[in-house]
């Protein structure tokens, strides 16, 4: 009986994947454990191994096909001694939902027939009061005290009375006329309800703003779409607040230089490790979470998840996006171990060879843009984590110390907190603990 090879779920949240490459062709024999294909997810390219033995009778989903649903049949395997042609003939049809392979070049952008101005974005809601009819500023109605008293006694809205006094002021005689139905303004049309948020412009509307032929449209890949979806959901659903503090890293830089100078060397006389400032940051954040355990949490609707270890995700830039491989139990690891793990993660991340368990989860994260000269920024939390630390560059700055101005190596860091899980004072304790550790790195070893 033919054996169906299904699109595997390579992570708990995976629903679709791209069939990047077939490593076996129709007619090839395979045995259990053989790598038969490469599947591309939004974050990594994973190898798929055969579970059963037999011959590839038919490939139903060609390589390059995108968005193949999990558990769709992608190929058929003829069992030992089974007729390959018969197995191929009885193969199930692939799902119609899978997108065919993309063309090599991006599709041409739809050029509008004639550039039209897009609909004007909705403005802020306007006041319901008849401001346009007012005879003063911002809808205020100028009227005499007597006119206001008479209008109140008669149940007349003074704003609806046409004023005949100086500069349109409503006077007593105007109210008397209004009692008989004369001298009243026409009722204003009810303003249409304006949305609180301007509607998102469509692709066509956006493209209509630009001159045809002056641009090209590059389709989003799975990683870019996933980043956009997750960060949009984070900003919309997670109430962020931010805490910034300056750290004197003079002692850290001295310790780093001393540690790297003493690093053992391999046979080729290359150091076995080279500690970076970011390695100290990872370690300090991990230890700080252990000192302030109520910050080492994740929010769920049913309860607060309190983590025993500090699993620190570290943002790594890669073509088309970023990924956050995780240093597990970072509080227990030496700086040299953290450094070597990060070098391995970064190399494999850029070639999309990380496994899902190497970048999913985590109890906090670090994003460092200091190497680009950025002095200060805020980062978006990646749920279910409750914090992320944004690290700026280290630079010489003048500071006051003991009544004197000195030059010190300073580094600004900003902690983003999920206010559902962490309150301001608690977040301040965490960033304070981090500052103490990063300014006195020997304390990380205690």
Steps between C-alpha positions, in 0.01 A plus 500: 500500500643844408632709789416870502779741593339796675607862544646489853428746783847621591383712792190512723369812327582405141197487269668531159850472356688536173635188333842643421676201346463130429818303575352181352329455166230264373635146476761546775506247779499634854534352844397624839713800604592610148463875442252536213409871493560845646206695643522874548307659786479868583821478705707202384560234237452150641587156365226236471592139563323193363319294761435191286697303242406472134520675164387854421207420269379851439577856612173690528633839614790635293791676666456874531131467590398743772242484778451124502261418789623270776390136447445545125631208293820615328620166360413130484730218598464149356568239764750216466392270215214729398445604139626857466271584206194377686595705807552806282164456326316489831671808641280763659478841338688785674305766686377785285589742780873463442643788302699406187870585482572872468644641183863601520420864484247699699169558322457833336328750724147589395520840334190713545342635184530855625645611833212590727520657839405238759202564722589745770570323829231537760562799717457513872138475616333838497305640790127440486428854618398737218836674492452618144193693612667663797544880498824480698823294506497118505121484498446732799169695482518868597187603685396746771433374854134601467466313170649185656261521799194551278607217272547265796159590647336441161683174430672643193853405395672839473739350242204462261399867526615737227666799668427855384720681750854628436717236326208256499446510876171348621299757693167489687288602199643208300382254766155663509473452122620141533207426736266554203715285273670789325872574472612139549794348312450201274596179684847382407534171320629232731868444430587158367674279750871506420704193591746543784773345287554585135432198281803323356571594142476221245800396291341666197450828688860500620639430155286775351705753697812422297584559139446185288830337411688670785491195728490123515303275735702232680265234644528432873651168601368290787745645753409861425127421526546316830706784650235751392215292646671428833622853564167654399324261739750587774449876468121459485462248783793555738497826703866609480681738732867594482779560752837647399818509704865591435774254593869568558674205332860599570560197726329272246728614215807447716382152604418412138849599385662297777283191437564503124873547550508191726288280270662163421591431137445205270762322285484780245563750779152648469321591826234249605262786576472876469261665742288791373316770691176330394608178675527698826156652431343154453656369820405812699139485382478131587639551851283810555187294427610251765543784749155643412307176431161673477621648170594159358139436401254458213143628499211263432130567555478215751805586707858627517766261371808528723815361339775328697779577253599802290470404135628807316412555134748709303394686187712404197464686170472285190403563137134601490444528875626387837484203732559456872694183586482424870779445752333249734571523875731792428540575871689169542740545206844658485570798277713283270216248458251777425744652249555174311128413498416841356762468224354163401141626515579811296672299225218247474230768527635682194490177300154415643622179661366556853261244645165626636593410856804726467296817440154435648407590856739693721426704811655829385699643208787735420519723192834676451541772236812647659721375216307735268570803719143519635509659844140436608190321368199301617425140400169317452428209735477155341216317685483290710809676636423789735819704449758593240817704554607748231876567519664809354862571413773556758653844471710742697287761677571764762348412839503662842677291762597623846439860400727472195434451129656178369491309174348153528396222264120509521233277346126572497257209526119505481280229649161440336252341742161333461291703744258211547775298663746759633425832669722806488671454836571134426642585159718766664637233738592280205681767300668616823627146564628487141684831544667379819621183328616661175691769690660240732545191280678304772157475673375281214741232614374491859 
